[in-house]
Amino acid sequence: MRSRRVDAQANRGRILDVAEDVFGRGGESASTEEVARLAGVGIATVFRHFPTKAALLQAVLVRRFDRLRGQAEALLDDDPGTAFFGFFRHLVTDAPTKIAIGDALLDAGGDDGGEAAEASLGLRRAVGALLDRAQRAGAVRDDVELPEVYALLVAMSRAAAQPGLDDDTKARALAVIFDGLAPR
C-alpha cells in the first residue's frame, strides 16, 4: 500500500512537470493526451489525479506561482537592489510560459481564481517584500508603490510574451523601466 502512494505521488509530480512544459509551449492547443504520453502514464492516470484539463492547468499554475514565490523569498537575504531588479527581470523572462498556461486554463473553462489567485497573491507579496527592501536600501525610488511596480511588471511581461519581440528590445525596455524606478 505504501509503495502505491509513493508511485501515485511520483506520477502526479511527473504529470505536473510534463504539463508545465507542454502547456507552456503549446498553450491552449496542447492536450492532456500529449501530457499523458510524455509523462509515461495513461490518460486515465492523468484524470485520476486531475479530473479535468482545467484542474490540471490550475495545479500547474499554482505550483509555478509557489515556485516563483519561493525564489523571491530566497532572495530576501541578498543585496536588495540586485535581488529586486534581478527578480523583476526573471519574472519577465518567465512570463511567456506562465501566460500560455494561464490562457490555456481560461480556454479549458477554468478561471484564475481560487488556489491560483491565492498563489498569485503570495507571489505579489514576495515581490512587495523585495521592493520594500530595495527602497529601504536606496536602490529603488521611494515614491512608487507595489501597484505601480506590478503594473509595469505585468505590462512588460505581456510585451515579452508577444512573438517577434527580440531580446535586445526586451533588454532596452527593461532598462527604461529600471531607469524609471531608480532613485532621483
Backbone hydrogen bonds, N-H to C=O, Kabsch-Sander energy under -0.5 kcal/mol:
donor,donor_aa,acceptor,acceptor_aa,energy
5,R,1,M,-1.6
6,V,2,R,-2.0
7,D,3,S,-2.5
8,A,4,R,-2.5
9,Q,5,R,-2.6
10,A,6,V,-2.5
11,N,7,D,-2.8
12,R,8,A,-2.6
13,G,9,Q,-2.5
14,R,10,A,-2.5
15,I,11,N,-2.9
16,L,12,R,-2.4
17,D,13,G,-2.4
18,V,14,R,-2.6
19,A,15,I,-2.9
20,E,16,L,-2.4
21,D,17,D,-1.7
22,V,18,V,-3.3
23,F,19,A,-2.8
24,G,20,E,-1.4
25,R,21,D,-1.7
26,G,22,V,-2.9
27,G,23,F,-2.1
29,S,26,G,-1.6
30,A,27,G,-1.5
35,V,31,S,-1.6
36,A,32,T,-2.7
37,R,33,E,-2.5
38,L,34,E,-2.6
39,A,35,V,-2.2
40,G,36,A,-0.8
40,G,37,R,-0.8
41,V,36,A,-2.4
45,T,42,G,-0.6
46,V,42,G,-1.6
47,F,43,I,-2.4
48,R,44,A,-1.6
49,H,45,T,-1.6
50,F,46,V,-2.7
56,L,52,T,-1.9
57,L,53,K,-2.6
58,Q,54,A,-2.6
59,A,55,A,-2.1
60,V,56,L,-2.2
61,L,57,L,-2.6
62,V,58,Q,-2.7
63,R,59,A,-2.4
64,R,60,V,-2.2
65,F,61,L,-2.7
66,D,62,V,-2.7
67,R,63,R,-2.4
68,L,64,R,-2.5
69,R,65,F,-2.7
70,G,66,D,-2.4
71,Q,67,R,-2.1
72,A,68,L,-2.4
73,E,69,R,-2.8
74,A,70,G,-1.9
75,L,71,Q,-0.7
75,L,72,A,-1.1
76,L,73,E,-1.3
77,D,74,A,-0.5
78,D,75,L,-1.8
83,A,79,D,-2.9
84,F,80,P,-2.5
85,F,81,G,-2.5
86,G,82,T,-2.2
87,F,83,A,-2.3
88,F,84,F,-2.4
89,R,85,F,-2.2
90,H,86,G,-2.2
91,L,87,F,-2.7
92,V,88,F,-2.0
93,T,89,R,-2.4
94,D,90,H,-2.3
95,A,91,L,-1.1
97,T,94,D,-0.7
98,K,94,D,-1.6
99,I,95,A,-3.2
100,A,96,P,-2.1
101,I,97,T,-2.2
102,G,98,K,-2.6
103,D,99,I,-2.9
104,A,100,A,-2.2
105,L,101,I,-2.2
106,L,102,G,-2.2
107,D,103,D,-2.5
108,A,104,A,-1.8
109,G,106,L,-1.4
110,G,105,L,-2.4
116,A,113,G,-1.2
118,E,114,G,-2.2
119,A,115,E,-2.7
120,S,116,A,-2.6
121,L,117,A,-2.3
122,G,118,E,-2.0
123,L,119,A,-1.9
124,R,120,S,-2.5
125,R,121,L,-2.4
126,A,122,G,-1.8
127,V,123,L,-2.4
128,G,124,R,-2.3
129,A,125,R,-2.1
130,L,126,A,-2.0
131,L,127,V,-2.6
132,D,128,G,-2.7
133,R,129,A,-2.2
134,A,130,L,-2.3
135,Q,131,L,-2.6
136,R,132,D,-2.5
137,A,133,R,-1.7
138,G,135,Q,-1.3
139,A,134,A,-2.7
140,V,134,A,-1.1
141,R,181,L,-3.2
144,V,141,R,-0.7
148,E,145,E,-0.6
149,V,145,E,-2.1
150,Y,146,L,-3.3
151,A,147,P,-2.0
152,L,148,E,-2.2
153,L,149,V,-2.4
154,V,150,Y,-3.0
155,A,151,A,-2.5
156,M,152,L,-2.6
157,S,153,L,-2.3
158,R,154,V,-2.7
159,A,155,A,-2.3
160,A,156,M,-2.6
161,A,157,S,-1.3
162,Q,159,A,-1.5
165,L,162,Q,-1.4
166,D,164,G,-0.9
170,K,166,D,-2.2
171,A,167,D,-2.6
172,R,168,D,-2.3
173,A,169,T,-2.7
174,L,170,K,-2.6
175,A,171,A,-2.1
176,V,172,R,-2.0
177,I,173,A,-2.2
178,F,174,L,-3.2
179,D,175,A,-2.3
180,G,176,V,-2.0
181,L,177,I,-1.5
182,A,178,F,-1.0
